Amino acid sequence: MLYGPERAPELTRRMLGIADRYRQRRVRQCLKQGWDEREVVLITYANSLQSPGAPPLRSLKYFLETYLAESVSLVHVLPFFPYSSDDGFSVTDFRAVNPELGTWEDVLALAKCFDLAFDLVLNHCSREHLWLVEFIRGDQPGAGYFIDTDARANLSMVVRPRTSPLLTAVHTPRGLRHVWATFGSDQIDLNYANPEVLLEMVDTLFDYLRHGARLLRLDAVAYLWKEIGTPCIHLPQTHQVVKLFRDLLDYAAPGALLMTETNVPHAENIRYFGDGDEAHIVYQFSLPPLLLHALWSGNTDFLNAWARDLAREELPPKCTFLNFTASHDGVGLRPLEGLIPKEELDTLLDAMRQRGGYISTKANSDGTQSPYELNISYFDAFGGAAHGSPNPWQVPKFLVSQAVALSFRGIPAVYIHSLTATPNDTLGVETTGMTRSINRRRWDLHELERLLADARTATGRVFRAYRHLLALRRAQAAFHPDAPQHVLPLPGGVFGLERRARDGAQRILALFNFTDRPQPIRPDDLPGVAADGSGWLDLIGGDIPPLRSNRWLLPPYGTWWLSNAPAACFRPGD
């Protein structure tokens, strides 16, 4: 389909040759198959933690081994390659480790302790990449690696994630050329109509597996294939490329996982599961903004409606969601399309600006602009002190948001700055000029350790509570990523999920109060619970909630994980 029947046999032979070389040389003879309830992903930059005299990758390894060895299973190390901008996503060399961060030996040392996820930044490369130098000179292979486009072409149908010009000028001896740049002038899109580009990325994918990756994240994959006269997003050829990657992994690296990054509305996002033959994992992009809206407003109606629809969806076999609230990017707003009214979104965004946040926009085909992304620390989104007194509910509200994400069907992913309750990094924004820097602080490791040791700080409080939640979650069969999920019918302001172990032995009723008032819940309104609530235990508190007037009172911004299998729980302090 991609390159025609005449070229297909030779290209297939070459791709299988790349895969076979990996099979013959692979360092790790077998990768873990599938996933279970112990799967927790940590998202971090290689240099999120820094200490004098040590490469950041080694500081990261120390922190993970010291504090999170029993809390996470897989570490997504965001691009650690040499780069020119965008904190790593404008790659100048896909095969090297940025020497400011460490070496491949440091990466492999980390892979001995944790499973790793690498980014395959396959849509574009840096303007400073050798391939663009070759393009300018007219030398191969780079001369055919980019999309040289007539500046007068009608590109109005192209879906844009940015407001920057789609084409960027490049001066060459042949004159001024205009190349495709979906994300900006320092991120030049690669030309997948040239099979040599695809072969290069296939080889890079297997190189990452050789260097310790278990999961490959396909960055910005939705924009991969371009055809003038189309939206140039989610094209059939793009899905075929994802299927090809999946086939090659199934053939040469069983157990390796493929995850697509497509910050788009839910219906478009889940198409990257295909029929179970594309990505193993897709991000749950609608969850972060829906949670933020529900906790800001105290109204769970929109979250409930979305979650009920989600529970009715049947995922293909060996496919799951990655549930997260924050990441290195901002909170995507396109995934809210059709889920909450525009006036609700506008009011929410105004409130986030008051808490120090920024709103980026995208260009629409009619020449207008619309909100694309909210840039804010997810912790400060729940009530930072930038414009007034500290919010006493900030920590409880933030923790309930994290507990909800940990409870959904799928694999949970935790951003390092959520673990550490990192506030808005306004100095970072001023230094870099990028609004995304607000949520990309680089911690001094010794400063962070002092805060972690002090239970009076927000960092210390959140980190202790978060580790407790992670330890509990990883011990519950009902929280297996594939365990069934149902939304509980609860009064407004309260949200609830039922999770049931695949063998039926354990049930967990996860209850969340999205308000600052105690919320009454009748035990016999919950499925399978007697009027006196007997036989159920709150895993988090380690006790049975007391009844008052035949009702339980769920505390303000409180979370209960009610389990019918108390032997599986930990006690506070374990």
C-alpha positions, 0 to 999 in steps of 0.5 A: 500500500505504501510504496507499490507492488513493484518495490514491496518485495525488496523493501520487505527483504530489507526490513526483515533483514533489520529485524533479523539482525536484532534477533541475532544480536539482542542483548535481552533474550526475552522481554516481559510479556503483557502487563499486570497490576504491578505495572506503573510508569514514571514519566521523567526527563533524564535531567529532571534531577541534578546533583553536582559532579554527577551525570543526570542519568546517574542522579535519576538512577540513584533517586529511583533506586532509593525512593521508587524501587517498589513504586514503579516498574517502567521509566519513560525517559523523555528524549535524551538524545542531542538536540537543538530545542524543545527540551529534546524533541528537536533531535540532532542525532537519533543514535547518540546520548546527549553527553550532558546527560550521560552515556549509553552505559548509564542508560543500560545501567538504568535498564537493569533496574527498571523497564524503560520507554524511549521516544521514537521522534519519528515525525521530524528532526532538528534543523541542525541534523546532518540530514538537513545539511545534506538536503541543502547541499543536494547530497544523499540520503538527506536530499530526499528526506524532507518534503520540498513544497511549492510555497504557493500550494494550497495547504488550507486543509492541513490540520495544525497543532500550532499557529506557526507557518506550516512551511519554513524557508531553507536557503540552498545553492539551488535557491530558496526551498520551503520544507514542511514543519508541522511543529515549528521552524526547528522541527523539520518533517521527514518525508515518509513517501521516501521508503529510505526514511521509513527504513532508517526509523525501523533500524532506529527502533531496533537500536533502541531495543538493543539499548534497553527499551521495552516500550517505544513511544511514537511521538506525534505519529498522527501527522506522519504522512502528508498528501496535499489536498488532505488534512494530513492527519490520521491518513491511512498510510500513517496507520499502515506504518504503525501496523508495520512497526507492530508486525516487526516487533511481534516478529523480532521482539515479542514483549516489546510494546508500542505506544502512540502519542496522538493528542486528539479527541477520544474517537480519533485517538483510539483508532490507533488500536486498529483491530488490535494490530496497531498500538498496544497502548494509547494515552487516555488524553481526555482524562486529565482535562476532565478531572481538572474540570470536575474538581475545579467545578465540583460537578462530576456530570461530564466525567461520569458521562464520559466514563460510562461511555468508556466502560461500554467500549470493548478494547481489542485483545492485548490493548490498553490505555495509559492513564495519566494526569500530567506529563512533560507537555501541557493538558491537551484541550482538543480531547475535551471536544464534544465532552463539555460545553464551550462556556464551561471550558472558557470559564475553566481556562480563565480560572487556570490563568488566575492560577498562573497558567498559560493557554496555547492555541492552534490555527484552524482552516478558517483562519481562526485560532482555538485553545489547544493546550493548557500549560500549568503545573498540575499541582498548582492547577488545584489552587496555588498561591500565585494570586492570594492565600494558599488554598488549604484544599490544594493537597487533598484535591490534587491527591484525589485527582491522582487516585482517580487516575490510578483507579481507571482500567489501564496502566497508570503513568505518573509524571515526576513533578506530580510525585513531588508536587512541583509548583509552577516554574515561572522562572523556567518560562522566563528563562526559556521563553516556552510556556511548557517550561512551567511544568518542566522544573529541574530539581536540585537533588539535595534540595528535593531530598530535604523537602521529601524528608519534611512532612510539613511541606507539600512535597513531603505530604504528597510524596508520602501519600502517593507512594502509599497509593502506589504500593496499595494499587500494585497489590490488588488483583482488581486493579489489573489493567485488563480487569473490568470497570463499571461506573457507579451511580452516585450523587453529584459531586461524587465519582465512583468506579467498580473494578473486579479481578479477572478471576472474580475473587476481588472487587474494589469500589473506588469512591471519590469526593469532588467537593469540600463537604462530606458526602453521604453514601448509603452502603446498600446503594452500592452493588453487592454491599449490605446495608450495614457495610459489613465485609468491606474494608477501605484499603487506604485507611486500613479500616471500615468506614463508620456508619452514621444514620445508615450512611457512610460519610465520604470526607471532603476530597476523600478517596476510599478503595473499598475491597471485599478482600482485606487480606490484600491490603497494606496498613498505613506506614507499611 
